[in-house]
Amino acid sequence: MAWDPELELPIKLGPCSNGEYRPVPLGAVEQEAIRRTRLEADTAARRLGMDRRTFLRSIGGAALMLGVLAACHDESNGAKGKRSGGTYRVPKDAATDPEAATGALAGDEFVFDVQTHYLDYDLSRGGAGISGIDGLANSFPQRACGAADARACFAVDQYLDLLFNQSDTSMMILTAIPIPDAVNPLSMPHMEAARNLADRVCGDGRVLLHGGVQPTQGAAGAQIDGMSALRRDHPIVGWKVYTHAPGAGWWLDDHDADAPKVGEAFLAKVEAVGPRIVCIHKGFSGGSEYASPVDVGPAAKAHPDLRFVVYHSGYEGGGREGAYDPNGRGVDRLILSLRDAGVAPGANVYAELGSTWWNLMRDPTQAAHVLGKLLVAVGPDHVLWGTDSLWYGSPQDQIQAFRAFEISAELQERHGYPALTPELKRKILGANAASLYAITAPDGKCEFSRDELAKLRENDGVALRTFGPETDRELRALLASHAMI
């Protein structure tokens, strides 16, 4: 299916997935917000003397859509006798007043994205009809970026362009994915190539790397033994693990007698070789019990000299989040694990927002509860910005939505959630991660022309598109191509 640019909207609500959960269909409220945005965009564009597509690509278009989305949720909740727990604070005239829109959605914060990915496919291996890892070409419609070969939508040039040129991101971490080495399109050599390319166009240090370890893959103990060489040969700043895939599931704290006992051995190796930062996927389980964060609290308590970054914060795609419930799922499981283990806010556990914020920003009340719960549970200095790009295209809309987002005074009073002040947002968007990784924020943004990247192709306006699977069929095709089903 060819992409219709007239369908592009400045805030990408989906459906879309990062490949770890089923794409969540749009609800009635989101569909109504999209309908109203298109209708009101026509009016605003005429007032400004521009066409609708140009308007929607402007900061005024983003302000309009966030305001409409908030209004639609307010109306829906009001009809049920409820109040929205969160909102997007956008001036009413922001759609047609660039200064007002800029005041609401722009910013000069240091944005440090700790969860990013690209996929390096061999485009010389043919297109339609191929199988295996390169069969991804058949799993995504050409709407992803307009390229003749859909695999090109995930290339390193696209990655750097979307993150640096088409968003306010100043620094990011390339973090490993759990695909067997033989077919992994984001192996350590691929990650090094992206870091080196970024260094050439941006200056040193804009792209950092995680080392991927999957303790139950291959020969027993081989991956853990290999951590010494990985640490010696590559400038990794932390370790990325997935306890639920691929291979046999395992736990950080080895609490299950029936699961492989590799958690303590892995953590001991991290302590021995450094760096002492463990980034662990929790949530978006695909049905696996091993993606539960039940083991995070005990592992963090037993290893106070390690710092644990909980990727996705235990959130489940399509789940419903409200006030903390010790019997709840999603983020509540992480909070319960920390409380039961006696891991206090500000200790050695961090909550990361990649894909979590993407799913939540379409529902301000759920977003308010999740952000509020996490800020209380781990502390305001321990929530980290991540977007899981480039699955969702440019993260600029995620950044803009976060800047405009507020937790209601009612939820703050009832549940003790903090207000999302400009200073707190500044911490979450970058300062917290800078402190964790002991880095100094670089001066200004990294911007470059397409000609400065040897393989950067002409690409008309991909910022308003998502690249991840949008249907169950596409998700199954993606997982099959990565040898994960």
BAGUMI-250175 format. One record per atom (N, C-alpha, C, O): residue in one letter; y, z negated, x. Coordinates in steps of 0.1 Angstrom, whole numbers, plus 5000, padded with zeros to 4 digits. Atoms other than C-alpha are relative to their C-alpha. Last residue first. Example, Ala and Ser with C-alpha at 12.3 -4.5 7.8 and 13.67 -1.06 7.14 Angstrom:
residues 2
s498950004991/s498949295137/s501149924992/s502249914997/a498850005009/a495549225123/a501250005009/a501249935019/
end
This chain:
residues 485
i500950025012/i482648395088/i498950105002/i498050114993/m499950145004/m484848325119/m499349984986/m499249874981/a501350064999/a484148635138/a499949864996/a499249785002/h499950104989/h487848715140/h498749935002/h498749835009/s499649934988/s487449035120/s500149915012/s500049955023/a501149924995/a485548845094/a500350075013/a499550075022/l500950094995/l488348585090/l498750075006/l498250045016/l499450064987/l490948855086/l499049915006/l498749925018/a500049904990/a488849045060/a500549955014/a499949985024/r501449984996/r488248735040/r499850105011/r499150085021/l500450114992/l491948655040/l498650015005/l498349985016/e499449994987/e492849005029/e499649885009/e499349905021/r500649894993/r490448985000/r500550025014/r499750035024/d501350044995/d491648644990/d499350115008/d498650085018/t501150005011/t495148784987/t498849945007/t498649945019/e499450045012/e498448755007/e499049994988/e499349954978/p500749955012/p497148755042/p500649954987/p501049834986/g501350065002/g499748685069/g499450064987/g500050134980/f501149924994/f502548925079/f498649954997/f497650024999/t501150094994/t505548805059/t498950095004/t498750205000/r501449985004/r508649015054/r499149905006/r499349845017/l500350045014/l512348965053/l498650024995/l498450034983/a499850145001/a512848975091/a499749954986/a499449834984/v501350075003/v511149315094/v500349854997/v499349784993/g499950125010/g514549485091/g498749934997/g498449914985/d498950015009/d513949835106/d499849884991/d499249884981/n500650085011/n511549815136/n501249964990/n501949874993/e499050015010/e512050035166/e499449954987/e498349984984/r499849885008/r509449945191/r501149994990/r501549874986/l499450035012/l509549685219/l500350134992/l501050224997/k500849955011/k507049785245/k500649984986/k500049994976/a500749874997/a509149755276/a499350064988/a499350194986/l501450025000/l511349485262/l499350135001/l499550224993/e500350104989/e514949525274/e498549964999/e498049905009/d500349934988/d515249835252/d499649915011/d498949965021/r501449955001/r514949625221/r499750075013/r498550075017/s500249875007/s518149455231/s498650045000/s497849995008/f500349894991/f518149085240/f500050134992/f499750124980/e499849885007/e519148745226/e499850125010/e500350115021/c500449894992/c518048405238/c500150124991/c499550134980/k501249935005/k520148145221/k499650105010/k500450145019/g499949895009/g522547905238/g498750064996/g497650015000/d498649975005/d522147685268/d499950134991/d499450234995/p499349904993/p518547565272/p501450034994/p501650004982/a499749885009/a517547235257/a500850105008/a501850075015/t498549995004/t516347005284/t500250124993/t499850234996/i499349874996/i512646935284/i501449984996/i501849914987/a499150034989/a510646605283/a500750135006/a500750155018/y500449914988/y507946745261/y500949985012/y500750055022/l501550014998/l508246465235/l499650075013/l498850025021/s500350134994/s512046445240/s498549985003/s498249935013/a499450004987/a512546815234/a499749875007/a499449865019/a501049934992/a510146795204/a500550005015/a499749995024/n501250084999/n512346525188/n499050075009/n498450005018/a499850114990/a515546715196/a498849925002/a498549875013/g500249974986/g514447045180/g500149885009/g499349875019/l500049864996/l514547095143/l499850025015/l499450135019/i501349945005/i513446735134/i500050155006/i499050195010/k501150054993/k516246575155/k498750084997/k498050125006/r499949954986/r518946805142/r498849955008/r498350025017/k500549875000/k517746735106/k500050065015/k499250145019/l501450005002/l518146365112/l499450145001/l498450165007/e500650054987/e521646415126/e498550004999/e497850035009/p500049904989/p522646635097/p499449965013/p498750035020/t498649984994/t521446365073/t500050125010/t498950165015/l500149894990/l518146405054/l501450035005/l502050135001/a499249885003/a518446065036/a499950105011/a499850075023/p498749984994/p515545835044/p500850124995/p500250224990/y499849894992/y512745765020/y501450015006/y502349974999/g499550034987/g512445415008/g500050125009/g500150105022/h501150004991/h510245494978/h500449975015/h499649975024/r501350045005/r512345424948/r499049985011/r498249895010/e499950145004/e515845434965/e498649954995/e498249834999/q499650094988/q515245744985/q500049854996/q499449775003/l501250024992/l513445904956/l500349925012/l499449845016/e501050085008/e516445844933/e498749985008/e498249875008/a499750144999/a518945954959/a499049924993/a498749814997/s499150065011/s517246294959/s500249855003/s499449795009/i500950095008/i515846434992/i500949934990/i502049884994/e499650145002/e518146725004/e498949924992/e498349984983/f500950085009/f517447075017/f500549855000/f500949805011/a499350035013/a520247305029/a499249904992/a499749864981/r498650044998/r519247305066/r500749964987/r501449864986/f500050144996/f515547315057/f501449955002/f501749834999/a500450085011/a516047635036/a500049855005/a500549764997/q498950015010/q517947805064/q499749904989/q500549824985/i499050074994/i515247725090/i501249984990/i501749874989/q500550145000/q512447845067/q501149915006/q501349805001/d499950065014/d514448155060/d499549864999/d500149784992/q498650045003/q514948215098/q500249954985/q501049864983/p499950135006/p511248185105/p501449974995/p501749854992/s499050084994/s510848565110/s500149864993/s500149864981/g498949924996/g507548685096/g501049925008/g500749825014/y499149995011/y505348435078/y501350085004/y502350064999/w500749975013/w502348485100/w501050024989/w500750094980/l499449915009/l504648505130/l499250044988/l499450154982/s499749864999/s505148225128/s499250065011/s498949995021/d501249925001/d503347895122/d500350155000/d499650234995/t499949905012/t506747735114/t498750084999/t498550144989/g500949894997/g506947415135/g500050094988/g500250054977/w499849875007/w509647145136/w498950105006/w498850125018/l499749894992/l508446795147/l500150134992/l499350154982/v500349885009/v508546465129/v500550125008/v501750125012/h501349954998/h508346175154/h499650114991/h498450134989/d500049934987/d511946055159/d498650075003/d498450135014/p499149894999/p512445975123/p500050085013/p500550195013/g498750024995/g509345755121/g500950125002/g500350235004/v500049984986/v505645815118/v501449975006/v501549965019/a501350044994/a504945675083/a500150015015/a499549935022/v500250145000/v508545665069/v498749965008/v498749865015/l499050074992/l509446005081/l499849854999/l500149795009/l500249984986/l506146145069/l501049925009/l500749865019/k501150084996/k506446005034/k499750005015/k499549905022/g499750145001/g509946135030/g498849925005/g499049825012/l499050034989/l509146485043/l500349855000/l500349795010/v500749984987/v506046505020/v500949965012/v500549895021/h501150114999/h507746354989/h499450015014/h499249915021/a499450134998/a510846574993/a499049895002/a499249805011/a499450004987/a508846894997/a500749865003/a500549815014/q501150034991/q506846804966/q500550005015/q500149925023/t500550135002/t510046784947/t498849965009/t498949855015/p499250114994/p511647084962/p499549864998/p499749785007/d500150115010/d508747324953/d500849885006/d500249805013/r499849945014/r509147664970/r500049904990/r500349934978/m498649975003/m509847485003/m500250074987/m501350094982/l499350105008/l506447315003/l501450054996/l501950004985/n500650025013/n504247605014/n500949914991/n500949944979/w500049875007/w506447715043/w499549984986/w500050044977/w498749975006/w507047345051/w500150134993/w500750154983/t499850105010/t503347285056/t501450024993/t501550034981/s500749965012/s502747615074/s500249904989/s500249944977/g500449865001/g503947445106/g499250034988/g498249964985/l499749945013/l505447095098/l499650154999/l499850204988/e499449864998/e504246875127/e500050074986/e499150044978/a500449915011/a503746495124/a500750135002/a501950135004/y498949915005/y503846285156/y499450084989/y498250124989/v500549895009/v501545985166/v501350084994/v502350014990/n500449884993/n502145765196/n499550114992/n498750194996/a501050024990/a504245475182/a499650135007/a500550195013/g499550004987/g507445535164/g499149985011/g499549965022/p499049894998/p506145435130/p500649995014/p500949885019/a498750025007/a503245185135/a500950125002/a500650205011/v499149924992/v499645255142/v501350014994/v501550074983/g498950084995/g497744965127/g500950085009/g501550025018/a500250034986/a494445145123/a501149925006/a501149885018/d501250074998/d494445125085/d499849965015/d499249865018/r499950145005/r498045225084/r498849915002/r498949805007/l499150084991/l497645525106/l500149864996/l500149775004/s500750014987/s494545655087/s500949925010/s500449835017/l501050115002/l496245585053/l499349985014/l499149865017/i499350135001/i499245795064/i499049884999/i499249785006/l499550034986/l497046085076/l500749864999/l500549785008/r501250034992/r495046085043/r500549965014/r500049865020/d500450145002/d498246075023/d498949955009/d498849845012/v499350084991/v499346405038/v499649854999/v499749785009/g498849944993/g496746595018/g500649905010/g499849845018/r500449914990/r494546374997/r501250055007/r502349995007/g499649865001/g495246064976/g499450095011/g498750045021/n501249935004/n493345734974/n500350164999/n499550234995/p501150034990/p495945544994/p498750084996/p497950095005/d501150055007/d498645714972/d498849985009/d498450085015/y501250044993/y502045784987/y499049944991/y499349854983/a499950124992/a504445944963/a498749965006/a497750005001/g499050085006/g503746304953/g500249875008/g500149885021/e499650124993/e501946594968/e501049924992/e502049984987/r498850065006/r499946854950/r500349875007/r499449795009/g500150145005/g497547074970/g501349954993/g502350014994/g500350005014/g497747454972/g499949864994/g499749844982/g499349895008/g497447455009/g499650004985/g498449994982/e501049905005/e496247115022/e500750114992/e501550074982/y499849945013/y498546895042/y499050114997/y498550175006/g501150025010/g497046685070/g500250064987/g499450054978/s499850145006/s500346675090/s499049974990/s499249884981/h500149995015/h500147055095/h500149874993/h500249864981/y499549875005/y499546995132/y499750014985/y498549984981/v500949965011/v499146625140/v500650134994/v501550124986/v499249925009/v500746565174/v499150064989/v498250144992/f500849925010/f498946285192/f501050074991/f501750014984/r499249975012/r500546125223/r499350104991/r498950214997/l500049865004/l498145965248/l501050014988/l501249914981/d499449924990/d498745635266/d500150154997/d500750225005/p498650015002/p497945435234/p500850085011/p502050105009/h499449934988/h494445565235/h501550004999/h502150104996/a500850024988/a492345345212/a500550065012/a500250025024/k500150144996/k495045315186/k499249975012/k499649895021/a498750034995/a495645695186/a500149855004/a500749825015/a499949944987/a491945765182/a501349965007/a501449935019/p500850074991/p491645515153/p500150055015/p500149985024/g499650144998/g494645655135/g499249935011/g499749875020/v498850004992/v493746025140/v500449865003/v500749825015/d500250044986/d490146005129/d501249985008/d501149935019/v500650145000/v490746015091/v499949945014/v499949825016/p499450084990/p492946325096/p499549865001/p500249775007/s499450125005/s490546545076/s500649925012/s500149925023/a498649994999/a489846875092/a500849894994/a502049894994/y499650044986/y486246765098/y501550035002/y502049995013/e499650154999/e485546755061/e500649975013/e501349875014/s500750084990/s485547135060/s500549865000/s501749845001/g501250075005/g486547305027/g499349915010/g498449845007/g501049905005/g488947565041/g498749934995/g497750004995/s501450024995/s490547265059/s499150124997/s498050135003/f500449865002/f494247345057/f498650015004/f498250095014/g499549945012/g494746985070/g499550154999/g498850195008/k500550085011/k494546845105/k500650054987/k501850064986/h499949945013/h494847065136/h499449904990/h498249874991/i501249995007/i495246845167/i500250054986/i501150004978/c499549945012/c497846865194/c498850044992/c498050124995/v501149945008/v496946615221/v500550064987/v501049984979/i499649975013/i499646535247/i498950084993/i498550184998/r500650095009/r498746365279/r500650014986/r501049924979/p499050095006/p499346655302/p499549924988/p498649964981/g498749975006/g497046555318/g500150154996/g499250234998/v499349884994/v494046565341/v501450024994/v502150105001/a500249984986/a492446215336/a500850125006/a501350115017/e499450114992/e493846115303/e499950025015/e500849995022/v498649985001/v493046455288/v500749895008/v501749925015/k499649904991/k489546415302/k501550034999/k502150055010/a500150054986/a489146085285/a500450105010/a501150075020/l498850084998/l490346235252/l500049945014/l501149935020/f498949924999/f487646505255/f501349925003/f502149965011/a500149934987/a484846265263/a501350095002/a501850105013/e499650104989/e485946035235/e500050075013/e500850055022/g498650045001/g485846325210/g500549915011/g501549945017/v499149944989/v482646485222/v501449954999/v502249985009/k499250114994/k479846295203/k500850065012/k500450055023/p500150014986/p478546575181/p501049905006/p502149895001/a499249904993/a478446475145/a499949995015/a499649895020/d500649875002/d475646285127/d500850115006/d500350235007/a501350004992/a476645935140/a499450144999/a498650175008/d501149955009/d480145985126/d498850025009/d498850105019/h500550105010/h482845775142/h498850044992/h498249954986/d501550015000/d483245985174/d499549904990/d498549834992/d500550144998/d486945895175/d498549995000/d498049875001/l499450064989/l488346245178/l499549875004/l499449835016/w498950095003/w485846385154/w500649945013/w499949935023/w500150134992/w483446675155/w501249924997/w502149964989/g498850095002/g482546985135/g499849885008/g498749835011/a500250125007/a479947225150/a501249914999/a502049905009/g501050094995/g481047565160/g499849884992/g500349874980/p501349955004/p484447715151/p498949915006/p499349815013/a500449864998/a486147525136/a500450055013/a501450015019/h500849955011/h486647175121/h499450145003/h498650184995/t501350085001/t487846955150/t499150074990/t497950024988/y500349995014/y490547205160/y498649944999/y497649985004/v501450015004/v492147135194/v499950014985/v500849984977/k500249975014/k495347215212/k498550014996/k497850085003/w501349955004/w496147055245/w499950024985/w500449934977/g500850085009/g499647005259/g498750074997/g498550185001/v499250125003/v502347135283/v499349914990/v499749804988/i500150055014/i500247415299/i500849874999/i500949795008/p498950105002/p501547575332/p500049944985/p501049954978/h499049955010/h498247755340/h501049884997/h500649774997/d499649864999/d495847745369/d501150054990/d501650154992/r499649964987/r495347375375/r500750145001/r501650165008/r498850074996/r495347265339/r500550045013/r501750055015/l498949955009/l492847535330/l501349935003/l502450005003/a499649874995/a490747445360/a501150064992/a502150124997/s499450024986/s490547085351/s500650135005/s501750135010/m498650045002/m489947165314/m500749985013/m501950005014/g499049904996/g486847355322/g501449974999/g502350045004/d500049994985/d484647045322/d501050105004/d501650095015/i499450124994/i485646985286/i500150015015/i501149985021/q498549995003/q484847345276/q500749885006/q501849895011/a499449904992/a481447335294/a501550014998/a502350025007/g499150064990/g480346995280/g500850115008/g501650075016/a499550145002/a477347135262/a500949965011/a500549975023/a500950104995/a477147515266/a500649864999/a501849855000/g500749974988/g479247725243/g499149895005/g498749814997/q500349864998/q481647585217/q499350025013/q499649945023/t501449975004/t481447225207/t499750155001/t498650194996/p501150074993/p484347105228/p498650044996/p497750025004/q501050025011/q486847365216/q498749945005/q497850025009/v501350064997/v489847345240/v499249994987/v499649934977/g500950015010/g493047555239/g498649955004/g498149995014/g501349974996/g495747495264/g499049974989/g499049864984/h501150105002/h499147495250/h498750055005/h498450175004/l501449965003/l501947715264/l499249874997/l499349775004/l501050094994/l505747705266/l498650034994/l498550094984/v501350005007/v508147995258/v499149915008/v498849935020/r499849995014/r511847955267/r498749994992/r498749954981/g500350125008/g511247825302/g500250014985/g500249904979/d501250084999/d512748075326/d500049894989/d501049844985/g499950114990/g515448325316/g498849914999/g498049914989/c499350125004/c515548515284/c500449915011/c501249825009/v498949965008/v514448875291/v500949884996/v502049904991/r499249894994/r512248825321/r501250034991/r502250084997/d499250044988/d511148475311/d500850125005/d501950095010/a498850075004/a510148605277/a500849955011/a502149955010/l499149905006/l507848865293/l501349934995/l502449984997/n499449924989/n506248605315/n501050104995/n502150115001/r499150094993/r505648365286/r500750085011/r501950065012/a498850025009/a504148655265/a501049915007/a502249935006/a499249885001/a501848755293/a501349994992/a502350034996/e499349994988/e500748395299/e500950135000/e502050135005/m498950105001/m499748365263/m500950015012/m502150005011/h499049955009/h497748685265/h501249914999/h502349964998/p499249894993/p496048565297/p501050064990/p502150104995/m499050044990/m495348235279/m500650115007/m501850105009/s500650084989/s493548395250/s501149965009/s502350005008/l498950084994/l495548505219/l499349915010/l499449785009/p498849924998/p493548805206/p501249915005/p502349975007/n498850075002/n490248605210/n501250095003/n501450125015/v499249915010/v487248835207/v501349944997/v502049974987/a500349864999/a485148715237/a500850094990/a501050214993/d499349934990/d486948385238/d499850155001/d500750235004/p500849994987/p485748265205/p500650095010/p501250195007/i500849875001/i488648215180/i499250015013/i499749985024/p501450034998/p490147865174/p499150124999/p498250124990/i500749995012/i493847945180/i498550005002/i498150035013/a501249935000/a496047825209/a499450014986/a499749924977/t501150105001/t499647735207/t498750074996/t498750174989/l501249925004/l502547945219/l498849915000/l498449855011/i501350024993/i505347685221/i499050104994/i498950114982/m501250025008/m508947775212/m498849985009/m498850005021/m501150034992/m512547775223/m498849984992/m498949944980/s499649994986/s515947895210/s498849985009/s498950025021/t500950074990/t514947965174/t500550025014/t500850145018/d499250094992/d518048075153/d499149925010/d499649825016/s499950145005/s516048365138/s500949925010/s501349975021/q499950005014/q515848745141/q500049864994/q499749844982/n498949925005/n516548785178/n500249984985/n501449994981/f498850014993/f514448505192/f501250074993/f502250024990/l499650144998/l511548445168/l501449995007/l502149905003/l499950075012/l511248795153/l500549855002/l501349804995/d498949955008/d511948985185/d500249914987/d501449874984/l498850044994/l509648775206/l501250044992/l502249974992/y499950145000/y506748815182/y501349955006/y502049875000/q499650045013/q507349185176/q500249854999/q501249804993/d498649965001/d507249245213/d500649964986/d501749924984/v499150104993/v504149035216/v501450044999/v502349964998/a499849984985/a502249235190/a501049915006/a501949854999/f500250134994/f501349105155/f500250005015/f499849915022/c499150105006/c502749395135/c499949865006/c500849785005/a498850014991/a501049635159/a501049904994/a501949865001/r500250104989/r497749555142/r501249995008/r501449885014/a499650135004/a499049735110/a499849895011/a500549795011/d501250084998/d498750075127/d500549854998/d501349805005/a501149925003/a501350315114/a498749935001/a497849954993/a500649934989/a503950035115/a498850094995/a498150054986/g499749865001/g505949945084/g499350085011/g499650215012/c498949984992/c505949575092/c500450155000/c501350195007/a499750114991/a503549405069/a501250035008/a502149945009/r498850075003/r503749665041/r500449895010/r501549855010/q499049964990/q501049865059/q501449944996/q502349955004/p499349885004/p498549675039/p501150035010/p501549945017/f498650025004/f496549415059/f500650134996/f500550235003/s499850125009/s492849385062/s501449984995/s501649904986/n500449975014/n491949735075/n500349884991/n500249904978/a499249895004/a493949695108/a499750044985/a500550084978/l498950065007/l492249355112/l500950124994/l501650094984/g500049975014/g489149555120/g501149944992/g501249974980/d498949905004/d490249525156/d499950044986/d500850124982/i498750064999/i488249205160/i501150094996/i502150054990/g499850104990/g485049365147/g501449955000/g502149954990/s500550145005/s485049685128/s500349905011/s501049935021/i500650084989/i486750025130/i499649874995/i500149824984/g501449994999/g487150235098/g499449935012/g498249925013/a500850035012/a490850285100/a498650025003/a498250125010/g499450065012/g492450265134/g499149974989/g498249894990/g500149935013/g491250345169/g500649924988/g501149814990/r501450005005/r490550135200/r499950064986/r498950034979/s500649884996/s493850225217/s498650024994/s497950124996/l499749895009/l495649965197/l499450135003/l499350224995/d500049884993/d494049685216/d500150124991/d499250164984/y501149915003/y495149385197/y500150125009/y501250175012/d499949884991/d497349105211/d498750094998/d497750075004/l501449954998/l497848855184/l500150135007/l500750225003/y500049865002/y501048635182/y498650045003/y497849965008/h501249924996/h501348265175/h500450155000/h501350194993/t499849855002/t503947995170/t498850075006/t498050025014/q501349935004/q503747615165/q500350154997/q500850184987/v501250044992/v506247395184/v498750064995/v497650035001/d501149985009/d509447565172/d498749985008/d498450055017/f501149994991/f512447425191/f498750004991/f498449904985/v501249985008/v515747485173/v498850035009/v498750135016/f501049954992/f518747335191/f498750014992/f498249914987/e501050094995/e521247285163/e499150085011/e499050205010/d500149984986/d524247515160/d499049915006/d499049885018/g500050124992/g524047565123/g499950035014/g499650145018/a499949974986/a524147815094/a500049865008/a500249765002/l501349954994/l522847755059/l500050025015/l499050035021/a501250065005/a525447545040/a498850045008/a497949955009/g499950154999/g528647605060/g498749944995/g498449835000/t500350044986/t527647975065/t500049855001/t499349795009/a501449974997/a527348025027/a499749955015/a498649895017/a500750105007/a530747865021/a498550015003/a497849915005/e499750134993/e532348085047/e499249884994/e498749805001/p500750014987/p530648395034/p500249875007/p499349825014/d499150064990/d532048334999/d499249985013/d498649885014/t498949914998/t530248564974/t501149955010/t502150025012/a500549875000/a526848394973/a501150105003/a500850215009/a500549964987/a528348064984/a499550155000/a499550215011/d499449874996/d530448024953/d499450065013/d500050155018/k500249905011/k528147764937/k500650135004/k500150244999/p498849995009/p528047564969/p499850114990/p499150224993/v499349874997/v524347524982/v501350014991/v501149994979/r498650025003/r522547184983/r500850125005/r501150145017/y499349934990/y518947284980/y501549994997/y501950044987/t499249885004/t517147024960/t500550075012/t500450025024/g499349944989/g514646734961/g500850124995/g500650174984/g499950104989/g512946494937/g500750055013/g501149985022/s500549944987/s513746714907/s500249895011/s501249825012/r499049954991/r514246504876/r499450055013/r498450005017/k500150054986/k511846454847/k501250065008/k502050145003/g499450145000/g511946484809/g500049945014/g500049825015/k501150095001/k509546784809/k500549855001/k499749765001/a500849975012/a512247034801/a498949904998/a498449884987/g499350055011/g514346874828/g499350024987/g499449934978/n500350145000/n511646944854/n500849934988/n500249844982/s501450025003/s511747314846/s499749854999/s499049814989/e500349965014/e515447334845/e498649974995/e498449914985/d499350105008/d515847154878/d499850024985/d499549924978/h500850125000/h513147374893/h500749894992/h500049814985/c501249985008/c515047684882/c499149885000/c498549844989/a499650005014/a518347554895/a498750014991/a498649954981/a499750145003/a516847474930/a500349994985/a499849904978/l501350074999/l515347824932/l500249864996/l499449804988/v500849965012/v518647984921/v498749924999/v498349874988/g499350065012/g520647794947/g499250034987/g499149944979/l500350154999/l518147884974/l500649934988/l500049844982/m501350025004/m518348254963/m499649855000/m498949804991/l500249985014/l522148264963/l498549974996/l498349904986/a499450115008/a522348104997/a499850024985/a499549924978/a500950114998/a519848355012/a500649884992/a499849804986/g501249975008/g521848644997/g499149885001/g498549844991/g499750035014/g525148495011/g498850034991/g498649954981/i500250145002/i523548485045/i500449964986/i499949864981/s498950084995/s523248855043/s499749864998/s498849824990/r500250034985/r520049055040/r501149925006/r501049885017/l501150094998/l520149025002/l499749975014/l499049875017/f499650145004/f523649175002/f498849905002/f499149805008/t499150054989/t522549485022/t500449854996/t500449775005/r500950034988/r519649544998/r500849945011/r500449845018/r500750125002/r521949504967/r499249965013/r499149855017/d501249985008/d524449764978/d499249875000/d499449785009/m501149964992/m527949654989/m498850024992/m498849984980/g499949864997/g531349614973/g498950055010/g499250135019/l499749994986/l531449234974/l500150145005/l500450175017/r498750074998/r531749204936/r500450015015/r501650025018/r498949925006/r529049464932/r501349945003/r502350015007/a499849884991/a526749284956/a501150084995/a501950135003/a499350044988/a527248954937/a500250125009/a501350135015/t498650045004/t526349114903/t500849975013/t501950015014/d499349885004/d523249294917/d501549974997/d502350045001/a499649924988/a522148984935/a500850124997/a501750165004/e498750054995/e522348794902/e500450065013/e501650075016/l498949975010/l519549004887/l501449965005/l502350035004/r499849855000/r517349004918/r501150034991/r502050124993/t499449974987/t517748624922/t500350155000/t501450195004/r498650025001/r517048574885/r500750045013/r501950085013/r499349915010/r513748744887/r501549985000/r502250085000/i499949864994/i512748574920/i500750094990/i501550174994/a498950004990/a513648234905/a500150135007/a501350185010/e498749995007/e511648314874/e501150005010/e502150065008/q499949875006/q508548394895/q501450024993/q502050124994/e499649914989/e509048074914/e500250144996/e501150215001/v498650034996/v509147874882/v500450095011/v501650145012/a499049945009/a506148054867/a501449975005/a502350055003/g500050055014/g503947984897/g501150064992/g501950144996/l498850055005/l503448204927/l499949954986/l499250014978/p499249915008/p499948244939/p501349934996/p501449814995/v499750075013/v498748024968/v500950094991/v502050134995/p498649985004/p497148234996/p500249944986/p499549974976/r499849895010/r493748075003/r501550024996/r502149924993/y500150045014/y493847865034/y500250124991/y500750224995/e500850135001/e493447895072/e499949954986/e499349844984/g501449974997/g494448265076/g499149874999/g497949885000/n500249994986/n498148185080/n498650035004/n498250035015/s500850104993/s498648255043/s500050025015/s500250135020/c500349964986/c501048445021/c499249885006/c499349775001/p501050074993/p502048444984/p499750055014/p499950175017/g501449975000/g504848434992/g499650084988/g500450144981/l500850105007/l508148254988/l498550035000/l497749944996/k501449955002/k510048455014/k499149904994/k498749815001/i500850114999/i513748355011/i498650044996/i498450074984/p499650074988/p515948655018/p499249875002/p499149835014/l499150105004/l514048884994/l500349915012/l499549905021/e499750114991/e512449215000/e501049904995/e502049944989/l500650135004/l511149404970/l500449895010/l500149775006/e499250065011/e513649694975/e499449874995/e500049804988/p499050094996/p512049745009/p500949954989/p501549844991/d498849955007/d508949884992/d501149905005/d501149795001/w499050115003/w506049835017/w501250064993/w501850164998/a498850004992/a503350105015/a501049904996/a501149864984/m498850005008/m500050005000/m501250005009/m501449915017/
end
